[in-house]
Amino acid sequence: MPEIDSIILKYLQGKSTEEENQHLYKWVRESPENRKRLFAEKDIWDAYGYHSNRKEYEIIPELELLRKRTGPYPPQHIIPLKQFLRMAAMLVVVFGLGWASRYISFTGNKQLVEVKMQEIFVPKGQVNQIFLADGTRIWINSETRLVAPSVFATNERVVKLSGEAFFEVARDIKRPFRVEVKGQQIEVLGTSFNVRAYENSNEIETTLENGSIRLNTGKQITFLKPGDQSLYDKKSNKLFISNVDPANFSSWKDGRYEFQNKDLIEVFKVVERWYDVEITADEAYFKGMHFSGVIKRNKDAKHFLDMLNHSIPIQYKTNSDKIQITHKQDNKTNSN
């Protein structure tokens, strides 16, 4: 399958398009063999890309070891070594079986498993997506940290999140999937949902697209159904449930943010992460104000500022990646 070979290679390089990612996701779900093959190739990639001492690392014996473990591939399934050497210099955001789990066998043989926590951080101005070893697909938003084990335990799947991510969880009735954020635990089986839980925000927002969610705040357990959104106030320890259109809260993974009557101070924080800028604003003046509108990744922060100015009179100054926003006085014009 030359086409899937090309897509896998581009995915490992971080160059695959959304259409190619959808094709890859569908292919992975078609059979266990496809999933094994993708994870094996990611294992080879990770083994070289993340090894702590490359001078002592010999990739050819490791390739042979991994091929023996997963079974031989037809010739067209093997990515040439030169391509791996060129790709290794690039930052690739992938989980999977990982280097720490090199002693795990796909044949089901019971062997010693070394589990290692793996951490991924997506900086401001970027969005990424990954597959976990169980087939779960995750979109990770700007300034977000995700921690997951190299392999999941036999009775549960647990990841830790700080920031925002959209999850498409692979169904496994024997192993519930848990997302732990500060102040809250989200448990599902096979579900699609969005979580926004940034450290600098007083709110944890969980929006369910399909499936079901068991929400544990430590003081109460709440079940969400599709279309439900929970808003947990970390200061007051209060939980609020409302009904929303989930698409409005996961649209960021498609390149746009949709705000509906959103607190303006929180919007400023989103814009900072989205465009990798630093905003200084007169919070005393803007406190209590709300914003509705759509911002896109293919635009810039100025687009948002001009749009905001249509509903709230502001003036702003820009200096490289720093933006100062104040309320407009005496009909002063914007400077940028």
C-alpha positions as a Markdown table, in Angstrom:
| # | Residue | x | y | z |
|---|---|---|---|---|
| 1 | Met | 0.0 | 0.0 | 0.0 |
| 2 | Pro | 2.3 | 2.8 | -1.2 |
| 3 | Glu | -0.3 | 5.4 | -0.3 |
| 4 | Ile | -0.5 | 4.5 | 3.4 |
| 5 | Asp | 3.3 | 4.2 | 3.5 |
| 6 | Ser | 3.6 | 7.8 | 2.4 |
| 7 | Ile | 0.9 | 9.0 | 4.8 |
| 8 | Ile | 2.6 | 7.2 | 7.8 |
| 9 | Leu | 6.0 | 8.7 | 6.8 |
| 10 | Lys | 4.4 | 12.2 | 6.6 |
| 11 | Tyr | 2.6 | 11.6 | 9.9 |
| 12 | Leu | 5.8 | 10.7 | 11.7 |
| 13 | Gln | 7.4 | 13.9 | 10.2 |
| 14 | Gly | 4.5 | 16.0 | 11.4 |
| 15 | Lys | 3.7 | 17.0 | 7.8 |
| 16 | Ser | 0.5 | 15.1 | 7.2 |
| 17 | Thr | -2.7 | 17.0 | 6.3 |
| 18 | Glu | -6.0 | 16.7 | 8.1 |
| 19 | Glu | -7.4 | 14.6 | 5.2 |
| 20 | Glu | -4.4 | 12.3 | 5.4 |
| 21 | Asn | -4.8 | 12.1 | 9.2 |
| 22 | Gln | -8.4 | 11.1 | 8.8 |
| 23 | His | -7.3 | 8.4 | 6.2 |
| 24 | Leu | -4.7 | 7.1 | 8.6 |
| 25 | Tyr | -7.1 | 7.0 | 11.5 |
| 26 | Lys | -9.6 | 5.0 | 9.5 |
| 27 | Trp | -6.9 | 2.6 | 8.4 |
| 28 | Val | -5.6 | 2.1 | 11.9 |
| 29 | Arg | -9.1 | 1.2 | 13.1 |
| 30 | Glu | -9.6 | -1.4 | 10.3 |
| 31 | Ser | -7.5 | -4.1 | 11.9 |
| 32 | Pro | -5.2 | -4.9 | 14.8 |
| 33 | Glu | -2.5 | -5.7 | 12.3 |
| 34 | Asn | -2.6 | -2.1 | 10.9 |
| 35 | Arg | -2.4 | -0.7 | 14.4 |
| 36 | Lys | 0.6 | -3.0 | 15.2 |
| 37 | Arg | 2.4 | -1.8 | 12.1 |
| 38 | Leu | 1.9 | 1.9 | 12.8 |
| 39 | Phe | 3.1 | 1.5 | 16.4 |
| 40 | Ala | 6.1 | -0.6 | 15.3 |
| 41 | Glu | 7.2 | 2.1 | 12.9 |
| 42 | Lys | 6.7 | 4.8 | 15.5 |
| 43 | Asp | 8.7 | 2.6 | 17.9 |
| 44 | Ile | 11.6 | 2.6 | 15.5 |
| 45 | Trp | 11.3 | 6.4 | 15.1 |
| 46 | Asp | 11.1 | 7.0 | 18.8 |
| 47 | Ala | 14.0 | 4.7 | 19.5 |
| 48 | Tyr | 16.3 | 6.8 | 17.4 |
| 49 | Gly | 14.8 | 10.3 | 17.9 |
| 50 | Tyr | 14.6 | 10.2 | 21.7 |
| 51 | His | 17.7 | 8.1 | 22.6 |
| 52 | Ser | 19.8 | 9.8 | 25.2 |
| 53 | Asn | 23.1 | 9.0 | 23.7 |
| 54 | Arg | 23.0 | 8.7 | 19.9 |
| 55 | Lys | 26.8 | 8.2 | 19.6 |
| 56 | Glu | 26.4 | 4.8 | 21.3 |
| 57 | Tyr | 23.1 | 4.0 | 19.6 |
| 58 | Glu | 23.2 | 1.7 | 16.6 |
| 59 | Ile | 19.9 | 1.9 | 14.7 |
| 60 | Ile | 20.4 | -1.1 | 12.4 |
| 61 | Pro | 20.4 | -3.8 | 15.2 |
| 62 | Glu | 17.5 | -2.1 | 16.8 |
| 63 | Leu | 15.5 | -2.1 | 13.5 |
| 64 | Glu | 16.2 | -5.8 | 13.2 |
| 65 | Leu | 15.2 | -6.4 | 16.8 |
| 66 | Leu | 11.9 | -4.6 | 16.3 |
| 67 | Arg | 11.2 | -6.4 | 13.0 |
| 68 | Lys | 11.7 | -9.8 | 14.6 |
| 69 | Arg | 9.3 | -8.8 | 17.4 |
| 70 | Thr | 6.5 | -7.5 | 15.2 |
| 71 | Gly | 7.0 | -9.9 | 12.2 |
| 72 | Pro | 8.5 | -9.2 | 8.8 |
| 73 | Tyr | 6.9 | -6.6 | 6.5 |
| 74 | Pro | 6.8 | -6.7 | 2.7 |
| 75 | Pro | 9.7 | -4.7 | 1.2 |
| 76 | Gln | 7.5 | -1.7 | 0.5 |
| 77 | His | 6.6 | -1.4 | 4.2 |
| 78 | Ile | 10.1 | -0.7 | 5.3 |
| 79 | Ile | 11.2 | 3.0 | 5.3 |
| 80 | Pro | 14.8 | 3.3 | 4.1 |
| 81 | Leu | 17.4 | 3.9 | 6.8 |
| 82 | Lys | 18.6 | 7.1 | 5.1 |
| 83 | Gln | 15.1 | 8.6 | 5.5 |
| 84 | Phe | 15.1 | 7.7 | 9.2 |
| 85 | Leu | 18.5 | 9.4 | 9.7 |
| 86 | Arg | 17.2 | 12.6 | 7.9 |
| 87 | Met | 13.9 | 12.6 | 9.9 |
| 88 | Ala | 15.5 | 12.0 | 13.3 |
| 89 | Ala | 16.6 | 15.7 | 13.5 |
| 90 | Met | 13.0 | 16.8 | 13.5 |
| 91 | Leu | 10.8 | 17.2 | 16.5 |
| 92 | Val | 8.0 | 14.7 | 16.2 |
| 93 | Val | 5.1 | 14.6 | 18.6 |
| 94 | Val | 4.1 | 10.9 | 18.8 |
| 95 | Phe | 3.2 | 8.5 | 21.5 |
| 96 | Gly | 2.7 | 4.8 | 20.9 |
| 97 | Leu | 4.6 | 1.9 | 22.4 |
| 98 | Gly | 7.6 | 4.1 | 22.8 |
| 99 | Trp | 11.2 | 3.3 | 23.6 |
| 100 | Ala | 10.5 | 2.5 | 27.2 |
| 101 | Ser | 8.3 | -0.5 | 26.1 |
| 102 | Arg | 10.8 | -2.1 | 23.7 |
| 103 | Tyr | 10.5 | -5.4 | 25.6 |
| 104 | Ile | 6.8 | -5.8 | 24.9 |
| 105 | Ser | 5.8 | -8.5 | 22.4 |
| 106 | Phe | 2.8 | -8.2 | 20.1 |
| 107 | Thr | 2.5 | -12.0 | 20.2 |
| 108 | Gly | 1.0 | -11.9 | 23.6 |
| 109 | Asn | 4.0 | -13.5 | 25.4 |
| 110 | Lys | 4.3 | -12.4 | 29.0 |
| 111 | Gln | 7.6 | -10.4 | 29.3 |
| 112 | Leu | 8.9 | -7.7 | 31.6 |
| 113 | Val | 7.4 | -4.4 | 30.8 |
| 114 | Glu | 9.2 | -1.1 | 31.7 |
| 115 | Val | 6.6 | 1.6 | 31.9 |
| 116 | Lys | 7.8 | 5.2 | 31.5 |
| 117 | Met | 5.8 | 8.4 | 31.7 |
| 118 | Gln | 6.0 | 10.4 | 28.5 |
| 119 | Glu | 5.3 | 14.1 | 28.4 |
| 120 | Ile | 4.4 | 16.3 | 25.4 |
| 121 | Phe | 4.2 | 20.1 | 25.5 |
| 122 | Val | 2.7 | 22.1 | 22.7 |
| 123 | Pro | 3.9 | 25.7 | 22.8 |
| 124 | Lys | 2.0 | 28.9 | 22.1 |
| 125 | Gly | 0.9 | 29.3 | 18.5 |
| 126 | Gln | 0.8 | 25.6 | 17.7 |
| 127 | Val | -1.7 | 22.7 | 17.6 |
| 128 | Asn | -0.8 | 19.1 | 17.3 |
| 129 | Gln | -2.4 | 15.7 | 17.2 |
| 130 | Ile | -1.3 | 12.2 | 18.3 |
| 131 | Phe | -2.4 | 8.6 | 18.6 |
| 132 | Leu | -2.0 | 6.7 | 21.8 |
| 133 | Ala | -1.2 | 3.0 | 21.8 |
| 134 | Asp | -4.8 | 2.0 | 22.4 |
| 135 | Gly | -6.0 | 3.8 | 19.2 |
| 136 | Thr | -7.2 | 6.9 | 21.1 |
| 137 | Arg | -6.7 | 10.1 | 19.0 |
| 138 | Ile | -6.0 | 13.4 | 20.7 |
| 139 | Trp | -5.8 | 17.0 | 19.4 |
| 140 | Ile | -3.6 | 19.1 | 21.7 |
| 141 | Asn | -4.1 | 22.9 | 21.7 |
| 142 | Ser | -1.5 | 25.6 | 22.3 |
| 143 | Glu | 0.3 | 25.9 | 25.6 |
| 144 | Thr | -0.9 | 22.4 | 26.7 |
| 145 | Arg | 0.9 | 19.7 | 28.5 |
| 146 | Leu | -0.1 | 16.0 | 28.3 |
| 147 | Val | 1.4 | 13.2 | 30.3 |
| 148 | Ala | 0.8 | 9.5 | 29.4 |
| 149 | Pro | 2.5 | 6.2 | 30.1 |
| 150 | Ser | 4.4 | 4.4 | 27.4 |
| 151 | Val | 2.0 | 1.5 | 27.8 |
| 152 | Phe | -1.4 | 1.4 | 29.6 |
| 153 | Ala | -2.1 | -0.9 | 32.5 |
| 154 | Thr | -4.2 | -4.0 | 32.1 |
| 155 | Asn | -7.2 | -2.5 | 34.0 |
| 156 | Glu | -7.2 | 1.3 | 33.2 |
| 157 | Arg | -5.9 | 4.0 | 30.9 |
| 158 | Val | -4.9 | 7.3 | 32.6 |
| 159 | Val | -3.4 | 10.5 | 31.2 |
| 160 | Lys | -2.8 | 13.9 | 32.8 |
| 161 | Leu | -3.7 | 17.2 | 31.2 |
| 162 | Ser | -2.9 | 20.8 | 31.8 |
| 163 | Gly | -4.3 | 23.0 | 29.0 |
| 164 | Glu | -6.8 | 22.1 | 26.3 |
| 165 | Ala | -7.3 | 18.9 | 24.3 |
| 166 | Phe | -10.0 | 17.1 | 22.3 |
| 167 | Phe | -10.2 | 13.3 | 22.8 |
| 168 | Glu | -11.5 | 10.6 | 20.5 |
| 169 | Val | -11.2 | 7.7 | 22.9 |
| 170 | Ala | -11.0 | 4.1 | 21.6 |
| 171 | Arg | -13.6 | 2.0 | 23.2 |
| 172 | Asp | -12.4 | -0.6 | 25.7 |
| 173 | Ile | -15.1 | -1.8 | 28.2 |
| 174 | Lys | -12.4 | -3.5 | 30.3 |
| 175 | Arg | -10.2 | -0.5 | 30.7 |
| 176 | Pro | -11.9 | 2.9 | 31.3 |
| 177 | Phe | -10.1 | 5.9 | 30.0 |
| 178 | Arg | -9.4 | 8.7 | 32.6 |
| 179 | Val | -8.2 | 12.3 | 32.1 |
| 180 | Glu | -6.9 | 13.9 | 35.2 |
| 181 | Val | -6.8 | 17.6 | 35.5 |
| 182 | Lys | -6.2 | 19.8 | 38.6 |
| 183 | Gly | -9.4 | 19.5 | 40.6 |
| 184 | Gln | -11.2 | 17.0 | 38.4 |
| 185 | Gln | -11.2 | 13.5 | 37.0 |
| 186 | Ile | -13.0 | 12.6 | 33.7 |
| 187 | Glu | -13.8 | 8.9 | 33.1 |
| 188 | Val | -15.1 | 7.4 | 29.8 |
| 189 | Leu | -15.1 | 4.2 | 27.8 |
| 190 | Gly | -15.4 | 5.3 | 24.1 |
| 191 | Thr | -16.2 | 9.0 | 23.9 |
| 192 | Ser | -15.4 | 12.2 | 22.1 |
| 193 | Phe | -15.1 | 15.3 | 24.3 |
| 194 | Asn | -13.2 | 18.5 | 24.8 |
| 195 | Val | -11.4 | 19.6 | 28.0 |
| 196 | Arg | -10.1 | 23.1 | 28.7 |
| 197 | Ala | -8.2 | 23.2 | 32.0 |
| 198 | Tyr | -5.4 | 25.8 | 31.9 |
| 199 | Glu | -3.4 | 26.6 | 35.0 |
| 200 | Asn | -4.0 | 30.4 | 34.7 |
| 201 | Ser | -7.8 | 29.9 | 34.4 |
| 202 | Asn | -10.2 | 29.6 | 37.3 |
| 203 | Glu | -12.4 | 27.3 | 35.3 |
| 204 | Ile | -12.4 | 23.7 | 34.0 |
| 205 | Glu | -14.6 | 23.3 | 31.0 |
| 206 | Thr | -15.6 | 19.9 | 29.8 |
| 207 | Thr | -17.8 | 19.6 | 26.7 |
| 208 | Leu | -19.2 | 16.2 | 25.6 |
| 209 | Glu | -19.7 | 15.5 | 21.9 |
| 210 | Asn | -20.8 | 11.8 | 22.1 |
| 211 | Gly | -20.7 | 8.9 | 24.5 |
| 212 | Ser | -20.9 | 9.5 | 28.2 |
| 213 | Ile | -18.7 | 11.1 | 30.9 |
| 214 | Arg | -18.4 | 10.3 | 34.6 |
| 215 | Leu | -17.1 | 13.5 | 36.2 |
| 216 | Asn | -15.5 | 13.4 | 39.6 |
| 217 | Thr | -14.6 | 16.7 | 41.3 |
| 218 | Gly | -13.7 | 15.0 | 44.6 |
| 219 | Lys | -16.9 | 16.2 | 46.3 |
| 220 | Gln | -19.5 | 15.1 | 43.8 |
| 221 | Ile | -19.9 | 12.7 | 40.9 |
| 222 | Thr | -21.8 | 13.9 | 37.8 |
| 223 | Phe | -22.7 | 12.2 | 34.6 |
| 224 | Leu | -22.8 | 14.1 | 31.3 |
| 225 | Lys | -24.7 | 13.2 | 28.2 |
| 226 | Pro | -24.0 | 14.4 | 24.6 |
| 227 | Gly | -24.4 | 18.2 | 24.3 |
| 228 | Asp | -23.7 | 18.8 | 28.0 |
| 229 | Gln | -21.0 | 21.1 | 29.2 |
| 230 | Ser | -19.7 | 21.3 | 32.7 |
| 231 | Leu | -18.1 | 24.4 | 34.1 |
| 232 | Tyr | -16.2 | 23.9 | 37.3 |
| 233 | Asp | -15.1 | 27.0 | 39.3 |
| 234 | Lys | -11.9 | 26.1 | 41.1 |
| 235 | Lys | -12.2 | 28.9 | 43.6 |
| 236 | Ser | -15.8 | 28.2 | 44.7 |
| 237 | Asn | -15.7 | 24.5 | 44.0 |
| 238 | Lys | -19.0 | 24.8 | 42.3 |
| 239 | Leu | -20.0 | 22.9 | 39.2 |
| 240 | Phe | -22.5 | 24.2 | 36.6 |
| 241 | Ile | -24.0 | 22.1 | 33.8 |
| 242 | Ser | -25.5 | 23.6 | 30.6 |
| 243 | Asn | -26.5 | 22.4 | 27.2 |
| 244 | Val | -24.4 | 23.7 | 24.2 |
| 245 | Asp | -23.4 | 22.9 | 20.6 |
| 246 | Pro | -20.2 | 20.9 | 21.2 |
| 247 | Ala | -18.9 | 21.9 | 17.7 |
| 248 | Asn | -18.5 | 25.5 | 19.0 |
| 249 | Phe | -16.0 | 24.3 | 21.6 |
| 250 | Ser | -13.9 | 22.0 | 19.6 |
| 251 | Ser | -13.6 | 24.1 | 16.4 |
| 252 | Trp | -10.1 | 25.1 | 17.4 |
| 253 | Lys | -8.8 | 21.8 | 16.2 |
| 254 | Asp | -10.1 | 22.8 | 12.7 |
| 255 | Gly | -8.3 | 26.1 | 12.8 |
| 256 | Arg | -10.8 | 28.5 | 14.3 |
| 257 | Tyr | -12.1 | 29.6 | 17.7 |
| 258 | Glu | -15.7 | 30.3 | 18.1 |
| 259 | Phe | -16.7 | 32.5 | 21.1 |
| 260 | Gln | -20.3 | 33.0 | 22.2 |
| 261 | Asn | -20.7 | 35.7 | 24.9 |
| 262 | Lys | -17.3 | 34.6 | 26.4 |
| 263 | Asp | -15.7 | 36.5 | 29.3 |
| 264 | Leu | -13.3 | 39.0 | 27.6 |
| 265 | Ile | -10.5 | 38.4 | 30.0 |
| 266 | Glu | -10.6 | 34.7 | 29.2 |
| 267 | Val | -10.7 | 35.5 | 25.5 |
| 268 | Phe | -7.5 | 37.6 | 25.9 |
| 269 | Lys | -5.8 | 34.5 | 27.3 |
| 270 | Val | -7.0 | 32.4 | 24.3 |
| 271 | Val | -5.7 | 34.9 | 21.9 |
| 272 | Glu | -2.3 | 35.0 | 23.6 |
| 273 | Arg | -2.0 | 31.2 | 23.3 |
| 274 | Trp | -3.4 | 31.1 | 19.8 |
| 275 | Tyr | -1.1 | 33.7 | 18.2 |
| 276 | Asp | 1.9 | 33.4 | 20.6 |
| 277 | Val | 1.6 | 37.0 | 21.8 |
| 278 | Glu | 1.6 | 38.7 | 25.2 |
| 279 | Ile | -1.4 | 40.9 | 26.0 |
| 280 | Thr | -1.4 | 43.6 | 28.6 |
| 281 | Ala | -4.9 | 45.0 | 29.2 |
| 282 | Asp | -6.7 | 47.2 | 31.7 |
| 283 | Glu | -8.5 | 44.3 | 33.5 |
| 284 | Ala | -10.3 | 46.6 | 35.8 |
| 285 | Tyr | -12.0 | 48.3 | 32.8 |
| 286 | Phe | -12.6 | 45.1 | 30.8 |
| 287 | Lys | -13.8 | 42.9 | 33.7 |
| 288 | Gly | -17.3 | 41.7 | 33.2 |
| 289 | Met | -17.3 | 42.4 | 29.5 |
| 290 | His | -18.1 | 39.6 | 27.0 |
| 291 | Phe | -17.1 | 38.8 | 23.4 |
| 292 | Ser | -18.7 | 36.9 | 20.6 |
| 293 | Gly | -17.0 | 36.2 | 17.3 |
| 294 | Val | -14.7 | 33.8 | 15.4 |
| 295 | Ile | -10.9 | 34.0 | 15.2 |
| 296 | Lys | -8.8 | 31.9 | 12.8 |
| 297 | Arg | -5.3 | 30.5 | 12.8 |
| 298 | Asn | -4.6 | 31.8 | 9.3 |
| 299 | Lys | -5.2 | 35.4 | 10.5 |
| 300 | Asp | -3.2 | 37.3 | 13.0 |
| 301 | Ala | -3.8 | 39.0 | 16.3 |
| 302 | Lys | -4.6 | 42.3 | 14.6 |
| 303 | His | -7.6 | 40.7 | 13.0 |
| 304 | Phe | -9.0 | 40.0 | 16.5 |
| 305 | Leu | -8.2 | 43.5 | 17.7 |
| 306 | Asp | -10.0 | 45.1 | 14.8 |
| 307 | Met | -13.0 | 42.8 | 15.3 |
| 308 | Leu | -13.1 | 43.6 | 19.0 |
| 309 | Asn | -13.0 | 47.3 | 18.3 |
| 310 | His | -16.2 | 47.0 | 16.4 |
| 311 | Ser | -18.1 | 46.0 | 19.6 |
| 312 | Ile | -15.9 | 47.6 | 22.3 |
| 313 | Pro | -14.1 | 50.9 | 21.6 |
| 314 | Ile | -10.4 | 50.1 | 22.3 |
| 315 | Gln | -7.0 | 51.4 | 21.3 |
| 316 | Tyr | -3.9 | 49.3 | 21.2 |
| 317 | Lys | -0.2 | 49.4 | 20.6 |
| 318 | Thr | 1.9 | 46.6 | 19.2 |
| 319 | Asn | 5.6 | 46.0 | 19.7 |
| 320 | Ser | 6.8 | 42.7 | 18.1 |
| 321 | Asp | 4.8 | 40.0 | 20.0 |
| 322 | Lys | 3.6 | 42.4 | 22.8 |
| 323 | Ile | 0.2 | 44.1 | 22.6 |
| 324 | Gln | -1.1 | 46.7 | 25.0 |
| 325 | Ile | -4.9 | 47.2 | 25.0 |
| 326 | Thr | -6.8 | 50.1 | 26.7 |
| 327 | His | -10.2 | 51.6 | 26.3 |
| 328 | Lys | -10.5 | 54.3 | 23.7 |
| 329 | Gln | -10.6 | 57.9 | 24.9 |
| 330 | Asp | -11.0 | 61.2 | 23.2 |
| 331 | Asn | -11.5 | 59.6 | 19.8 |
| 332 | Lys | -7.8 | 58.5 | 19.6 |
| 333 | Thr | -7.0 | 56.3 | 16.7 |
| 334 | Asn | -5.3 | 52.9 | 16.9 |
| 335 | Ser | -1.6 | 52.7 | 16.5 |
| 336 | Asn | 0.3 | 49.6 | 15.4 |
